[in-house]
């Protein structure tokens, strides 16, 4: 790396650490773009990471995720906490850009220097998250944001994916949307740490709560060493019940810290991040070979019956490993 780029990255990280929202935005853009200086950015931020508490919000479209996120930002700011928000949006298959609906709905916080809001394109990634979301979380963590809220697009396996990134996962439901049945199908009983029944001023809210309580009962008895997800009713559009959601998050965090579960979750998260980066590097190296002859030569040997695909794959991996040395 040139000394010029080294100096630029170092200055950018210093500015982000100093509270510059613009610098944080540039670092997140580097994550999204796969910038060559990203490795140095990660190294510079590493000593400052591990302080932010990550809260994931997910649920079916229409349950009020963005409104709930907006209300949570306001409640956290009243606690004088710096808050980062990553809203993972559906992407255009052509431009890959993120929709800005979430930022429009959260515009009341847009001028607050202690709130960073960014819509990140999912770029077709399954699971409702962007492939760069873990690194973006790391940027906000290293930049000194005390709480990072990650809102998913709420599709497919979003519930499972967000649980792998968050310290506390909130699953939102709303009355009259058949969420009770969908919850059972998606298996969110296994990943939700807090249930929020939003739009609780509508008919059917109590029924939704009872359905959840019934499903939790079917899941079996909860012992003292197992967290039982609380169910909180809110009307996020009027910020009603939001303090109760924060209390539930506080209780879950205290339980995680008491049982050692917080470090376990973060270790698993770091392991998945390492694995994802390693797999991406291997794919990149294999992709480079598509322009050459090595991969085609192996494919020809398989077609001719001279080689099996497992041995061919091992050969390709061995060759990539030799290049690293």
N, C-alpha and C positions, 0 to 999 in steps of 0.2 A: 504494500500500500504506500502511496506517495505521502511525503510529509505534509503536503498541502491538504490532502483528504483527511489525514490523521488529525490535523489541527481543526479542520472544519467540524468533524464529528465530535471531537472533544469539546469545542465551543458550544455546539448544539446541545450536547448532554448537560453541560454546565448551565446553560440557559434554561433548559427544561427543569433541572433540579432547583433553579432559582425562582421558579414560578411562572415562566413564560408559556402561556397557552399556545402561542404561535410555534414555539420550538417543539412542544409536545406534539402538536399537529403534524409538523414535518417529520418527526420520528415515526409516528403512526403511518404516515404516507410511505416512508421507507419500508416499513413492514409489509404494507400492501403491495408495493412495487417489487419486492425482493431485491432491494438495493444492495450493491456490492459491499457497502460499508456497514451493513446490518450486523455482521459478526462482531465488529468493533464496538458498535452501539451496545450490543448485548453484554459484552465484556465490561464496558464502562459502567453499565447500570447494575451489574450483578451484585456488587457490595451493598447496594441500597435496596435490594429486592427482599421480598418476604414479609413486608409490613402491612400491605393492603389486605383488606378482607373482601373476598370476592363473592358477590351474591348474584345468582342466576335467576332470571325470570322467564318462564315459558308457559305455554298453554295454547289452545286452539285460537285461530284468528277470530277476532270479535269479542274476546273476553276482557279486553281493556288493558293489555300489557303496557302499552306506551303511556296511557293515562296513569296507571299504577306506578310505573317507573318515575314519571314526572312528580307524582305525589311523594314518593319515597325520597327523591332528591331534595324536595323542600323540607321534609322532616329531618333528613340528615344534616342539611345546612343549618337548621335551627339548633343542632347540636354542635355547630361550628366545625364540622368535618369537611375536608376537601373530598369532592366526589367526582369520579370519572364514570362516564356512561358509554358503553359500546353497544349500539343498536344494530344487529346484524339483519340487513335488509335483503329481500329478493333482488336478483341482479338481472339486468338486461342481457340476453344471450349474445347480443352483438357488442355492446360497449363494456359490459362487465361492471357498470357503475351502480352505485347504491341509490335507492330512492331516498328522498330527504323528508319523508313524512314524519319520521320520529323527531327530527330536529325542529320541524315546524311546530309539532305539538309541545315541544319542550322549550319554546322560544323565550318563555319568561325567565329561564335560567341562562340564556345565551350571553348576557352581559356580565354574569358573575365570574370574576377571575378565578374563583376557587371551584368552578364546575367546568369539566371538559366533556363535551358531547360529540360523538362521532358515529355516523352511519357507515358501516362496513359492508361491502358487497360480499354476499355468500359465494358469488362466482360459480353457481351450480353445485356447490359442495353439499352432499347429502347430510342430513342431520340438523339442518337449520343453522349451522355455524359456518363462519369463514375459516379457511385453512390457516389464516394468519392470526386468528383470535388469541391463541395462547401467547404469541409474541407481543401482540398489542396490549394484552393485560400486563405483561411484564414491563412494558414501557411505562404505563400509567403507575404501576407499583413503584418502579424505580424513580419516577418523577415526583413521588411524594403524595399521591392520592391515597387517602386512608380507607376509602371504600370504593370498590369498582363494581358497578352494576352492569351485567351482561344480559341483554334482552334478545331472545332468539326470534326467528321468523315464525316459529310455532308450526312446523310441518314435519311429517315423517318421524324420524327418530330424534327430534329435537330434545325431547325430555331426557333421553339417555345421554346424548352428547353434552348437554349443558351440565349434567351432574358430574361429568368427568373433569370439568373445569372449575366448578364453583365450590366454595367452602360451605355455603348454604344454598340449596336449590328451592325456589318458590314455584309451585305449580298453581296457576290461576285457572279458575273455572267460573262459569256464570250460569245462572238459572235459565232453564228453557232452551238449552243448547244440546241436551243429550250428553253432557260432559261426564256424567256418572258412568255410563256405558263405555264411553271412549276412554276414560281413565283406566278401567279394568283391562281394556284391549291393549292399551299402550304399555301396561306394566309399570305405571308411574308410582304405584304403591312402593316399589323398591327404591325409587330415586328421590321422591319428594321429601324434603325436610320440613316444609311448611306448606299447608294448603291455604289458599286465599279464595274465598267465594266472593267475587266482585259483583257489582251491580245488585247488592243485597237488598235494595229497596224495591226490587221487582218481585212479582209473584213467583213462587217456586224456590226461593232462596233457602228456606228452612228445609225443604225436601232435598235439595242438593246437599246440604249439610248432613242430613240423616243418611243419605246414600253413602256419603264418604265415611261416616262413622260406622255404617254397616260393613263397608268393605274393609275398613281397618280392623273391625272385629273378626271378620273372616280370615284376615291375615295371621291371626293367632295372638296369643297373649304376649304382652311386651314386658320383658323382665327389666330389672333396675339398670342393667348395663346396655339396654337397647333403647334408642330414641323413638319416642312415639310422636309422630308429626301432629302438631296442633292444627286446628281448623279455625281460620279467622275470617270474619265477614267484613267487607269493606264496601264503600261507595267512593271509589277513587276520584271520580269527577268532582266530588265535594270534599275530598281529603278525609272522609270519615273512616275511622278504623285503621288509619295508617300507623298511628302510634302503637296500636296493638300488634301490627305486623313487625314493627321494629323491636318490640318486646319479645316476640317469638324468635326473631333472628338473634337477639341478645342471649336468650335462653339456650338456643341451639349452640351458639358459639361457646358459651360457658360449659356446656356439656361436652363439646368436642375437646376443649382445653383440659377439662378434668379427666377425661378418659384417654387422652393421647390421640384421639381420632383426628384432630386438626393436622398434626404432623404426618399422620398416615395418609390422609387425603392429599396433602401437598406433595409428599414423596411420590405417590402414585401419579399425580399430575405431572411432576417433573420427569418421571420415567416415560410417560406417554409422549411428552414433548421431545425428549431425546430421541425416542424411537421414530417419531414423525419426521424429524429433521434428517435422521440417518436414512430412512426410507426414501425421502425426497432426494437426497444426494445420490443414492444408488440409482433411482429412476433417471436422474439427470445424466449420470454416467452411461446408463444403458441407452438413453435417448441420443447421446453423442455418438454411440456406436451405430445407430441406425443410418447415419450418413456415411459410414465406412463399410468394411466388408466382413468384420468379425461376426456380427450377429447373423448376417445372411449366410455365412459359411456354416455356422452351427445349425441354422434352420435347414440348409441343404442336406447336411449329414443326417438329420432327423427324418427328412423326407425319403432319403435313400436307405433308411433302416440301419444306419451305421452307428447311431447314437440315440439314447433316450433323452427326453426333455429334462429329467432331473439332473443327469450328468452334464448336460449342456448348460443348465442354469448354474451349477456349481463351477463349471469352467469360467463362465462369465463373471461370477462373483469373485473367484480367485484372481482373475486378471485385474478386476477393479481394485482388489485389496493390494495387489503388487504395485499398482500405480500410486497408492497412498504412501508407500514407502519409497 
